[in-house]
Amino acid sequence: MRKFIWWKWVGGIGLGIALLLGAVYLILRTEHLELDRDARLSAPGDFVDLSGGAVHYQLRGPSQAPLVVLVHGFSVPLYVWEPTASALEEAGYRVLSYDLYGRGYSARPVAEYDLDLFDTQLEELLAALDIEGPFTLAGLSLGGPVATHYARTHRDQINGVILIAPEVSQVQTGEIFPLNLPLVGEYLMSAVMEPLVLPGLQTADFLHPESYPDWEARYRVQLQYRGTGRALLSTIRHLTELDPAIEYQGLRETGLPVLLVWGKEDQTISAGDIETLQDLLPDLELLVVENAGHLPHIERADLINPRIIEFLQEITR
């Protein structure tokens, strides 16, 4: 009898925990909407259907002007490039920015969110828009390895690369634990990461987050749409397979000019990472920006935009 009661007690505790976890999930999960045609009507820019689904993009500036393609980072969509895109358009350049799969208003295909997926997306997007090059490719944070991979494998299309606070170090399995555990990672993404952690992390990209009071609210918009967490979780899990050093070594072999921009107060990309990147790309031009964090092109647009334009003028003469 005592043994029966003991197991009954344990079973009751387990059931209680399961009910509690289920309640937390139902209360906190953010994905309640389908990313359908009606949802996309609120998005600025245009859409094109590719093999992975609809891709949201903005193409601005004179059609015959030199082109700059902007690749955003891990999770903040194309609006992260707004100050840069506006300055380049004003300077007479054509500018293409787009949402990576699983972000913003682009599709959330059921797929492996790895470098191959993002490379195929960019390749198909350029083909759909009849863009052959040459053009300049810019990558921010995780967009750095994505842009670099494309540049080194499509050398004939590229005339230069701009890296802003790019990922340098390979992510280790222990760094993403327990998100790499089956089911556990899915639960944590839905019940913890999306509603609580990821939005809160966005302001940490700034040295002065108080200057961007709507940044977190803008980020939360994409978290409403089903499939966002699955895409972000898949990306996180595949980061352990991405070795940025291989991409940068390949970029060095192309001989392409490279401009590297880094905020001195960056809490994501360290000074050691920048030194490593300089070793991998000894001919790059480095612009270290004072009083800026992980998004220096936003916090110090007054300083960075003129230098980017100078760089573009130098490589497109």
C-alpha positions in Angstrom: 0.0 0.0 0.0 2.8 2.4 0.9 4.5 1.7 -2.4 1.3 2.4 -4.3 0.8 5.7 -2.5 4.4 6.7 -3.2 4.1 6.1 -6.9 0.7 7.9 -6.9 2.4 10.9 -5.2 5.2 11.0 -7.8 2.7 10.7 -10.6 0.7 13.5 -9.2 3.8 15.7 -9.1 4.7 14.8 -12.6 1.2 15.6 -13.9 1.3 18.9 -12.0 4.6 19.9 -13.6 3.3 18.9 -17.0 0.1 21.0 -16.5 2.2 24.0 -15.3 4.5 23.8 -18.3 1.6 23.5 -20.6 -0.1 26.5 -19.0 3.1 28.6 -19.3 3.4 27.6 -23.0 -0.3 28.6 -23.7 0.0 31.9 -21.9 3.4 33.1 -23.1 3.6 31.8 -26.7 3.6 34.6 -29.2 2.8 32.9 -32.5 -0.9 33.3 -33.2 -1.1 34.5 -36.8 -0.5 33.1 -40.2 1.9 35.0 -42.4 -0.5 35.2 -45.3 -1.3 37.6 -48.0 -3.4 39.9 -45.7 -0.5 40.0 -43.2 2.0 41.0 -45.9 -0.2 43.9 -47.1 1.1 45.9 -44.1 4.7 45.4 -45.2 6.6 48.1 -47.1 8.4 47.0 -50.2 7.6 44.0 -52.5 7.5 40.2 -52.6 8.8 37.6 -55.0 8.1 33.8 -54.9 11.2 31.7 -54.7 11.7 28.0 -54.0 11.4 28.4 -50.3 8.3 30.7 -50.5 7.6 34.4 -50.7 10.6 36.7 -49.9 10.1 40.3 -48.7 12.5 42.8 -50.2 13.0 46.5 -50.9 14.7 47.7 -54.0 15.3 51.4 -54.1 17.3 54.0 -56.1 18.0 54.5 -59.8 17.8 51.3 -61.8 21.2 52.0 -63.6 23.1 53.0 -60.5 25.7 50.9 -58.8 24.0 48.3 -56.6 24.6 47.5 -52.9 23.0 44.3 -51.5 22.4 44.3 -47.7 22.2 41.1 -45.7 20.9 41.4 -42.1 21.9 39.4 -39.1 20.5 36.5 -37.0 16.9 37.8 -36.3 16.3 41.5 -36.9 14.8 41.9 -40.4 15.6 44.3 -43.2 14.6 47.4 -41.2 17.9 47.1 -39.4 19.5 48.6 -42.5 17.2 51.7 -42.8 19.8 54.4 -42.0 22.3 52.8 -44.4 19.8 52.2 -47.2 18.5 55.8 -47.0 21.9 57.3 -47.1 23.0 55.1 -50.1 19.9 56.0 -52.0 20.4 59.7 -51.4 24.0 59.3 -52.6 22.7 57.9 -55.9 23.1 54.2 -55.3 20.6 51.4 -55.9 20.0 49.4 -52.7 18.5 45.9 -52.2 17.6 44.8 -48.7 15.5 41.7 -47.9 14.3 39.5 -45.1 16.0 36.2 -44.7 13.8 33.1 -44.6 12.1 32.8 -41.2 12.4 36.6 -40.4 10.3 39.6 -41.0 7.7 39.1 -43.7 9.6 36.3 -45.6 8.3 32.8 -45.7 9.0 30.3 -42.9 9.7 27.1 -44.9 10.1 23.8 -43.1 13.8 23.4 -43.8 17.3 23.3 -42.4 18.2 27.0 -41.7 21.8 26.8 -42.6 24.3 28.6 -44.8 23.1 26.6 -47.9 19.5 27.8 -47.4 20.5 31.5 -47.1 22.9 31.2 -50.0 20.2 29.7 -52.3 17.8 32.4 -51.2 20.1 35.2 -52.2 21.0 33.5 -55.5 17.4 33.0 -56.4 16.4 36.5 -55.3 19.0 38.1 -57.5 18.0 35.9 -60.5 14.3 36.7 -60.0 15.2 40.4 -60.0 17.4 40.0 -63.1 20.5 41.2 -61.1 23.8 39.9 -62.4 26.3 42.3 -61.0 28.8 43.5 -60.4 27.5 44.8 -57.1 28.8 45.3 -53.5 27.6 42.9 -50.8 27.2 44.0 -47.2 26.7 41.7 -44.2 25.8 42.5 -40.6 26.6 40.1 -37.8 25.5 36.7 -38.9 24.9 38.3 -42.3 28.7 38.6 -42.5 29.4 34.9 -43.1 26.3 34.7 -45.3 27.5 37.6 -47.5 31.1 36.3 -47.5 30.0 32.9 -48.6 28.1 34.3 -51.5 31.0 36.6 -52.4 33.6 33.9 -52.5 31.4 31.5 -54.5 30.2 34.1 -56.9 33.3 36.1 -57.4 32.4 37.4 -60.9 29.3 39.1 -59.5 31.0 41.0 -56.7 33.2 44.1 -56.7 33.6 44.5 -52.9 32.4 43.4 -49.5 31.3 45.4 -46.4 31.3 43.7 -43.0 29.6 45.3 -40.1 30.2 43.6 -36.7 30.4 40.2 -38.4 30.3 36.8 -36.7 33.9 35.5 -36.5 34.0 32.7 -33.9 32.4 29.3 -34.4 29.6 28.6 -32.0 30.2 25.6 -29.7 27.6 23.0 -28.8 27.8 24.0 -25.1 27.0 27.6 -25.9 23.5 26.7 -27.2 22.6 24.1 -24.6 19.8 23.2 -23.9 18.3 24.6 -27.1 20.0 21.8 -29.0 18.0 19.2 -27.1 15.0 17.7 -29.0 11.6 18.9 -27.7 13.3 20.9 -24.9 14.6 23.4 -27.4 11.2 23.7 -29.1 9.5 24.3 -25.7 12.1 26.9 -24.6 11.9 28.7 -27.9 8.1 29.0 -27.7 7.7 29.6 -23.9 10.8 31.5 -23.0 13.0 32.7 -25.9 10.3 34.3 -28.1 8.2 36.0 -25.5 10.9 36.9 -23.0 14.5 36.5 -24.0 14.9 37.5 -27.6 13.0 40.8 -27.5 14.9 41.8 -24.4 18.2 41.1 -26.0 17.6 43.5 -28.8 18.3 46.7 -26.9 21.6 45.2 -25.7 22.9 45.7 -29.3 23.0 49.5 -28.6 25.3 51.4 -26.4 22.5 53.9 -25.8 19.3 51.8 -26.0 17.3 54.7 -24.6 17.7 56.4 -27.9 15.6 53.6 -29.6 12.5 53.2 -27.4 10.5 51.4 -30.1 13.2 48.9 -31.1 11.8 46.0 -29.0 8.2 46.6 -30.1 9.3 46.6 -33.8 11.1 43.3 -33.2 8.0 41.7 -31.6 5.9 42.1 -34.8 7.6 39.1 -36.5 7.2 36.9 -33.5 3.4 36.9 -34.0 3.7 34.7 -37.1 3.8 30.9 -37.0 7.1 29.3 -37.9 9.3 32.1 -36.6 10.5 30.2 -33.6 11.1 27.1 -35.6 13.3 29.0 -38.0 15.3 30.8 -35.3 15.8 27.5 -33.4 17.0 25.7 -36.5 19.4 28.6 -37.2 20.8 28.4 -33.7 21.3 24.7 -33.9 23.1 24.9 -37.3 25.5 27.6 -36.0 27.7 24.9 -34.6 28.3 23.7 -38.2 29.2 27.1 -39.5 32.9 28.0 -39.3 33.2 31.7 -40.3 37.0 31.4 -40.6 36.6 29.1 -43.6 34.4 31.7 -45.3 36.8 34.6 -44.6 39.8 32.5 -45.8 37.9 31.9 -49.0 37.1 35.6 -49.3 40.8 36.4 -48.9 41.6 34.2 -51.9 39.2 36.3 -54.1 41.3 39.4 -53.7 38.1 41.5 -53.2 38.4 44.8 -51.3 36.8 44.5 -47.8 35.7 47.3 -45.5 35.2 46.1 -41.8 33.2 48.3 -39.4 33.1 47.6 -35.7 31.7 49.4 -32.7 34.2 49.6 -29.8 31.5 48.9 -27.2 30.2 45.9 -29.0 29.1 43.2 -26.5 28.7 40.5 -29.1 31.8 40.7 -31.3 34.9 41.2 -29.2 38.2 43.0 -30.0 39.8 39.5 -30.1 37.3 38.5 -32.9 38.3 41.6 -34.8 42.0 40.7 -34.4 41.3 37.2 -35.7 39.5 38.6 -38.7 42.4 40.9 -39.4 44.7 37.9 -39.5 42.3 36.1 -41.9 41.9 39.2 -44.1 45.1 41.2 -43.7 44.3 43.6 -46.5 40.9 44.7 -45.2 40.3 48.3 -44.2 39.1 48.6 -40.5 36.9 51.4 -39.2 36.7 51.2 -35.4 33.8 53.4 -34.2 33.8 55.0 -30.8 30.6 55.2 -28.7 28.8 52.4 -30.5 27.7 48.9 -29.8 26.8 46.0 -32.1 24.8 48.2 -34.5 27.3 51.0 -35.2 25.8 51.8 -38.6 22.7 53.0 -36.7 24.3 54.6 -33.6 27.0 56.3 -35.6 25.4 56.6 -39.0 26.9 60.1 -39.3 30.4 58.7 -39.3 29.9 55.4 -41.0 27.7 56.3 -44.0 30.2 58.7 -45.5 33.0 56.1 -45.2 30.8 53.5 -46.8 30.1 55.8 -49.7 33.8 56.6 -50.0 34.5 52.9 -50.1 31.9 52.4 -52.8 33.3 55.2 -54.9 36.8 53.7 -54.6 35.8 50.2 -55.8 33.3 51.3 -58.5 35.5 53.8 -60.4 
